[in-house]
Amino acid sequence: MERRPQLRLQWNLLDSEVTYSTNMSDGKHIDQAIVSVNVDQLSHYDVAFMGDVILEEIVNGKVSRVLTGVIEQVKVNENYATFYLSGGHREISEMRHSGLVFGEGNDLREIIYSWLRSFGLTPDRLNIAGWDSGGRELFNVICPILNVDMAGSEALGMTTFTSTTPTNLRIPEDSDFYREFIGAKNWAWTIVEAETLFDAEVMGISKIDLAVCSLRALGFNRYSKFRGELREYNREQSRAIPQLGNIVYVGSTTSSRNWLRGRSNSLHQRALQVSPALATLESTPILRGESDQLLSRSLREWRLAADSDDEFEKASSLSRCIESYSARAQVPTLFDETSKRNILRAASSTSRLTKEQRLRVEEAFGMLNNAPVLTKFKHALNDDQIELTTLEFKVIRDSRRFRNELEHGAPLSSPKRGALENAIAVMNRVLLEAFFGEASCSATDAQ
């Protein structure tokens, strides 16, 4: 019987001299594995430890999956690399939920469904046996508002700001979470229609956040006239920053479905071990970004992308990271002034343009030498002597579209969310090479 294991990474298949052992926590399901592979297979830069990893076994030509999970650790010696794998539950166990309190009458399966949604799992990946949302209902969504001073209630759009303490929440009052929520001075309240507690929270918080943004803009206004009327000005008020509190109440107006939840989910914080992180560098490493402001800005934007738990902020920061890195490149000019004038003259002679049309054409011709970001990105990679594979470049290119999709209200699917994380990992490699690679050292020495 031919029996051969293999390890499938994000972009690579490791199948040379692979051995493995597994562990079952419950006696039925494999949740850990230790895999050894020939160290020569890690010699290419595009071997990345990101995303899901799959351990497979081929028996008589038939492929069977042993484990799907994440890489916990990789240790390397002279001949072998040892991978320590954990099952897919690991990513959820790493999350720290900031708190959840719910009253009697809730279906525990909905709580589990919504809890998993809050960790980023999409509906297509969730199937809670025997549970059905039961259709759309009206939900109250209430959130404390910080840094505002008011008495009574004021409406702004579909949101009401109030200093009146919410009542009839049907939430156990003996919890610290409840006391913190009730202990606030002001709240924002709206009503939404949704199928689940989680969807109601997302929709409600979106409405409330828009109202808070509008409130901030109204307070910030530094002009003397608004809506045709003269207005007074107070500098302190223009600097006041109203914010949403962390706790949100969601409760159906017609059933017992409700919860009081902390909105912020975050990773358990681990202390970064400094010495191992710096072990591969020179004894006194040079930070190229100290003399290259665009590179420095790119790294700062990368950190925001890597650490944010908001999809739009993550995609936006990554986009700015790529743009800052790319802006360093000197791209050859394609059209000199004579060529542009000749092209414009030819375009004008072929058709009769109005004055507005001609101005628009001239404006477009003025940008002929403005190279696209990804063209500049390729030149920057070449300047830094960094090579990306076709797949690595593809995730960078695809990530540029994600911000536009999020701007238009389209949530990212699970594959796109994974691609965004992969793009962050690719930019991590690019920036490390730019900061600390051999080419960066040569460039620094030449300055």
C-alpha positions as a printed Julia matrix, in Angstrom:
447×3 Matrix{Float64}:
   0.0    0.0     0.0
   1.39   3.37   -1.05
   0.94   5.95    1.71
   2.24   9.5     1.3
   1.42  12.61    3.38
   1.67  16.18    2.1
   1.22  19.66    3.57
  -0.72  22.24    1.57
   0.09  25.86    2.45
  -1.38  29.07    1.03
   0.62  28.94   -2.21
   2.78  25.85   -1.83
   2.55  22.09   -1.64
   5.2   20.5     0.58
   5.48  16.83   -0.31
   9.12  15.85    0.03
  10.06  13.68    3.01
   6.9   14.58    4.95
   6.06  12.76    8.19
   3.42  13.58   10.79
   1.77  12.64   14.08
  -1.65  13.76   15.37
  -3.51  14.3    18.61
  -7.25  13.92   19.33
  -8.57  15.96   22.24
 -11.91  14.14   22.36
 -10.83  10.76   20.99
 -12.66  11.4    17.71
 -11.54  14.63   16.06
  -7.94  15.49   15.23
  -7.2   18.98   16.55
  -3.39  19.0    16.56
  -0.61  17.7    14.34
   3.18  17.82   14.19
   4.56  17.68   10.66
   8.2   17.41    9.58
   9.29  18.33    6.05
  12.59  18.56    4.21
  14.04  21.98    4.96
  14.94  22.51    1.28
  11.27  23.09    0.53
  11.31  26.33    2.54
  14.05  27.94    0.48
  11.69  30.04   -1.67
  10.48  33.44   -0.48
   6.87  32.72   -1.36
   6.55  29.95    1.25
   4.22  31.76    3.66
   2.69  30.63    6.95
  -0.54  32.6     6.46
  -4.15  31.49    6.18
  -5.42  27.92    6.46
  -3.05  24.98    6.19
  -4.21  21.52    5.12
  -2.57  18.23    6.06
  -3.45  15.52    3.55
  -2.61  11.87    3.05
  -2.51  10.06   -0.29
  -3.3    6.35   -0.03
  -3.15   4.4    -3.29
  -3.69   7.59   -5.27
  -6.7    8.76   -3.25
  -6.32  12.06   -1.36
  -7.93  12.35    2.08
  -7.83  15.37    4.4
  -6.34  14.77    7.83
  -6.54  18.26    9.34
  -7.47  21.81    8.32
  -6.18  24.48   10.65
  -3.49  27.07   11.31
   0.26  26.98   11.88
   1.12  27.59   15.52
   4.88  27.41   15.19
   7.65  26.35   12.82
  11.04  25.22   14.11
  13.98  24.71   11.76
  17.17  22.7    12.1
  19.81  21.72    9.57
  17.72  19.09    7.78
  14.06  19.46    8.71
  11.39  22.03    9.45
   8.83  21.0    12.05
   5.32  22.47   11.78
   3.03  22.53   14.81
  -0.58  22.7    13.61
  -3.87  23.37   15.4
  -7.41  22.91   14.13
  -9.52  25.77   12.79
 -11.1   26.36   16.21
  -7.83  28.03   17.23
  -8.71  31.35   15.6
 -11.93  31.6    17.58
 -10.23  30.61   20.84
  -7.75  33.46   20.3
 -10.57  35.98   20.37
 -11.5   37.71   23.6
 -15.17  38.6    23.8
 -15.65  41.79   25.77
 -18.87  40.55   27.34
 -22.4   39.32   26.66
 -25.48  39.34   28.88
 -28.93  38.2    27.75
 -32.26  37.64   29.47
 -34.58  34.67   29.63
 -36.46  33.63   26.5
 -33.57  33.85   24.05
 -32.81  30.86   21.85
 -29.27  29.83   22.77
 -28.67  28.76   19.15
 -29.23  32.36   18.0
 -26.8   33.59   20.64
 -24.19  31.12   19.34
 -24.92  32.11   15.72
 -24.62  35.83   16.46
 -21.55  35.32   18.62
 -19.8   33.53   15.75
 -20.91  36.23   13.3
 -19.33  38.84   15.56
 -16.0   37.03   15.15
 -16.14  37.53   11.38
 -17.73  34.26   10.22
 -20.14  34.9     7.34
 -23.68  33.41    7.13
 -22.63  31.03    4.34
 -20.18  29.37    6.76
 -22.73  28.92    9.56
 -25.42  26.3     9.84
 -26.88  25.96   13.33
 -28.85  22.7    13.28
 -32.56  23.17   13.94
 -32.42  26.97   14.25
 -34.37  29.37   12.06
 -34.36  33.12   12.66
 -38.14  33.16   12.25
 -38.37  36.24   10.03
 -37.85  39.95   10.45
 -38.73  41.88   13.61
 -38.37  45.42   14.9
 -35.5   45.88   17.35
 -34.54  48.71   19.68
 -30.81  49.43   19.52
 -29.39  51.6    22.32
 -25.78  52.63   22.89
 -24.2   54.97   25.46
 -22.76  58.16   23.98
 -19.63  59.63   25.52
 -18.45  63.25   25.58
 -21.85  64.88   25.14
 -23.74  67.18   27.51
 -27.52  67.31   27.29
 -30.78  67.21   29.18
 -33.9   65.57   27.79
 -34.02  64.17   24.26
 -33.06  65.39   20.79
 -33.74  63.64   17.46
 -31.31  63.59   14.55
 -32.6   61.62   11.57
 -33.72  58.18   12.75
 -31.65  58.42   15.94
 -32.67  59.95   19.27
 -30.09  61.26   21.74
 -31.38  61.15   25.29
 -30.34  61.63   28.9
 -33.3   59.56   30.08
 -32.18  56.23   31.51
 -33.42  53.27   29.39
 -35.96  51.07   31.19
 -37.65  47.7    30.66
 -34.54  46.13   29.17
 -35.38  42.62   30.44
 -31.68  42.08   31.18
 -30.37  40.59   34.49
 -29.49  43.58   36.66
 -26.88  41.81   38.77
 -24.16  41.95   36.09
 -21.3   44.47   35.92
 -22.14  44.93   32.26
 -25.68  46.04   33.07
 -24.48  48.43   35.76
 -21.93  49.97   33.37
 -24.58  50.44   30.69
 -27.13  51.99   33.07
 -24.4   54.1    34.67
 -23.88  56.11   31.48
 -25.14  59.71   31.37
 -26.44  59.79   27.8
 -27.59  57.28   25.19
 -28.44  57.1    21.5
 -31.46  55.04   20.44
 -32.85  53.88   17.1
 -35.2   51.2    15.74
 -34.3   48.79   12.93
 -35.91  45.8    11.21
 -33.79  42.65   11.03
 -33.86  38.86   11.27
 -31.22  38.33   13.95
 -29.86  40.12   16.99
 -26.49  40.45   15.29
 -27.9   41.98   12.1
 -30.04  44.35   14.18
 -26.95  45.45   16.11
 -24.94  46.06   12.93
 -27.74  48.07   11.31
 -28.54  49.99   14.47
 -24.95  50.9    15.29
 -24.48  52.03   11.68
 -27.44  54.43   12.03
 -26.28  55.69   15.42
 -22.7   56.13   14.22
 -23.92  58.21   11.27
 -25.86  60.43   13.67
 -22.8   60.8    15.93
 -20.65  61.68   12.89
 -23.23  64.3    11.93
 -23.26  65.64   15.47
 -19.47  65.93   15.41
 -19.59  67.77   12.06
 -22.22  70.22   13.37
 -20.13  70.96   16.45
 -16.94  71.3    14.4
 -18.4   73.91   11.98
 -16.04  76.92   11.95
 -17.9   79.17    9.52
 -20.0   82.17   10.46
 -23.05  81.24    8.4
 -24.99  77.98    8.06
 -28.3   77.34    6.27
 -28.56  81.07    5.58
 -28.25  82.08    9.22
 -25.43  83.7    11.19
 -24.18  81.42   13.92
 -22.14  81.74   17.08
 -18.86  79.93   17.55
 -17.21  78.25   20.52
 -13.73  76.82   20.04
 -14.13  74.33   22.89
 -17.28  72.95   21.25
 -15.51  72.6    17.9
 -12.94  70.39   19.63
 -15.44  68.18   21.49
 -15.44  64.61   20.18
 -18.65  62.62   20.83
 -18.09  58.86   20.7
 -20.04  55.63   20.88
 -19.61  53.63   24.06
 -18.52  50.0    23.89
 -21.77  48.47   25.18
 -24.89  48.09   23.05
 -28.38  46.89   23.94
 -30.46  45.12   21.27
 -34.01  44.07   22.06
 -37.01  43.01   20.01
 -40.15  45.13   20.34
 -42.41  42.07   19.97
 -40.55  39.06   21.46
 -38.12  38.25   24.26
 -35.03  38.29   22.0
 -32.45  40.65   23.47
 -28.87  41.07   24.56
 -26.43  43.51   26.12
 -23.08  43.11   24.45
 -19.61  44.63   24.31
 -18.97  45.6    20.7
 -15.19  45.2    20.75
 -13.8   41.73   20.12
 -10.03  41.59   20.16
  -7.19  39.12   20.12
  -5.67  37.98   23.37
  -2.6   40.13   23.71
   0.71  38.31   23.83
   4.04  39.85   24.74
   6.33  40.02   21.7
   9.7   38.44   22.43
  12.13  41.1    21.25
  15.36  39.1    21.03
  14.01  36.36   18.7
  12.34  39.04   16.55
  15.67  40.83   16.07
  17.83  37.71   15.89
  18.05  37.66   12.07
  19.2   41.28   11.81
  22.6   42.89   12.1
  23.97  43.6    15.56
  22.96  47.27   15.11
  20.22  47.22   12.44
  19.64  50.3    10.32
  16.07  51.51   10.02
  15.86  52.73    6.44
  12.57  54.45    7.22
  14.38  56.94    9.45
  15.69  58.6     6.3
  12.86  57.65    3.92
   9.63  59.33    5.0
   7.42  57.59    2.45
   8.74  54.2     3.52
   8.19  55.18    7.15
   4.61  56.23    6.39
   4.02  52.97    4.53
   5.08  50.92    7.55
   2.84  52.94    9.86
  -0.12  52.38    7.56
   0.72  48.67    7.39
   0.58  48.48   11.18
  -2.88  50.1    11.19
  -4.03  47.56    8.59
  -2.6   44.61   10.5
  -4.0   45.66   13.89
  -7.45  47.01   12.98
 -10.51  44.83   13.54
 -12.64  46.96   11.18
 -12.73  45.73    7.56
 -12.96  49.17    5.99
 -10.17  50.63    8.13
  -8.05  47.57    7.4
  -8.57  47.84    3.61
  -8.11  51.62    3.61
  -4.9   51.49    5.64
  -3.5   48.74    3.42
  -4.33  50.82    0.34
  -2.5   53.82    1.79
   0.4   51.53    2.71
   0.73  50.39   -0.91
   0.37  53.95   -2.21
   3.06  55.33    0.13
   5.46  52.55   -0.76
   4.78  53.01   -4.5
   5.16  56.8    -4.4
   8.91  56.37   -3.8
   9.42  55.03   -7.33
  10.64  57.13  -10.23
   8.57  56.05  -13.24
   9.87  57.04  -16.69
   7.85  59.73  -18.48
   5.9   58.29  -21.41
   4.9   61.54  -23.14
   6.96  64.71  -23.5
   5.21  68.06  -23.9
   5.53  68.05  -27.68
   3.92  64.6   -27.92
   1.03  65.67  -25.69
   0.4   68.82  -27.75
   0.45  66.81  -31.0
  -2.0   64.24  -29.61
  -4.29  66.98  -28.29
  -4.17  68.8   -31.63
  -5.02  65.59  -33.47
  -7.91  64.85  -31.11
  -9.3   68.36  -31.54
  -9.08  68.24  -35.33
 -11.03  65.01  -35.67
 -14.14  66.42  -34.0
 -15.54  69.78  -33.01
 -15.2   70.03  -29.25
 -17.11  72.44  -27.06
 -15.14  74.59  -24.66
 -16.08  72.36  -21.71
 -15.14  69.22  -23.66
 -11.78  70.69  -24.64
 -11.05  71.66  -21.02
 -11.92  68.1   -19.93
  -9.63  66.63  -22.61
  -6.8   68.98  -21.63
  -7.26  68.0   -17.99
  -7.05  64.32  -18.93
  -3.96  64.93  -21.06
  -2.35  66.67  -18.1
  -2.43  63.35  -16.26
  -1.01  61.21  -19.06
   2.29  60.82  -17.21
   0.64  59.99  -13.88
   1.35  56.27  -13.74
  -1.18  53.97  -12.01
  -0.33  52.95   -8.45
   0.38  49.33   -9.38
   2.77  50.45  -12.13
   4.63  52.53   -9.55
   4.46  49.57   -7.17
   6.26  47.36   -9.7
   8.97  50.01  -10.16
   9.38  50.35   -6.39
   9.8   46.58   -6.07
  12.42  46.68   -8.8
  14.26  49.56   -7.09
  14.34  47.57   -3.84
  15.31  44.34   -5.68
  12.23  42.54   -4.35
  10.54  39.8    -6.37
   6.91  38.81   -5.94
   5.3   35.75   -7.43
   2.29  36.07   -9.71
   0.0   34.97   -6.86
   1.52  37.45   -4.41
   1.08  40.32   -6.84
  -2.5   39.17   -7.52
  -3.55  39.52   -3.86
  -2.03  43.02   -3.8
  -3.95  43.94   -6.95
  -7.18  42.4    -5.67
  -6.9   44.16   -2.31
  -7.04  47.51   -4.12
 -10.63  46.71   -5.12
 -11.78  45.76   -1.63
 -11.79  49.33   -0.31
 -14.01  50.4    -3.21
 -16.41  47.54   -2.52
 -16.59  48.43    1.17
 -17.11  52.1     0.32
 -20.21  51.09   -1.64
 -21.6   49.08    1.25
 -20.73  45.57    0.07
 -19.35  43.39    2.9
 -16.37  41.2     2.14
 -16.99  37.51    1.64
 -14.86  34.99    3.55
 -12.5   34.41    0.56
 -12.03  38.16    0.08
 -11.42  38.65    3.79
  -8.76  35.96    3.57
  -7.24  37.61    0.49
  -7.07  40.91    2.38
  -5.16  39.23    5.21
  -2.85  37.64    2.64
  -2.19  41.04    1.05
  -1.24  42.4     4.47
   1.19  39.5     4.85
   2.7   40.17    1.41
   3.2   43.87    2.21
   4.8   42.81    5.48
   7.43  40.88    3.49
   7.89  43.77    1.05
   8.45  46.3     3.83
  10.77  44.05    5.81
  12.85  43.55    2.68
  12.81  47.3     1.98
  13.8   48.13    5.56
  16.25  45.35    6.34
  17.06  43.43    3.14
  20.48  43.46    1.53
  19.3   45.92   -1.13
  18.09  48.33    1.55
  21.46  48.2     3.28
  23.22  49.03    0.01
  20.83  51.93   -0.63
  21.38  53.28    2.88
  25.14  53.03    2.56
  25.02  54.96   -0.7
  23.2   57.9     0.89
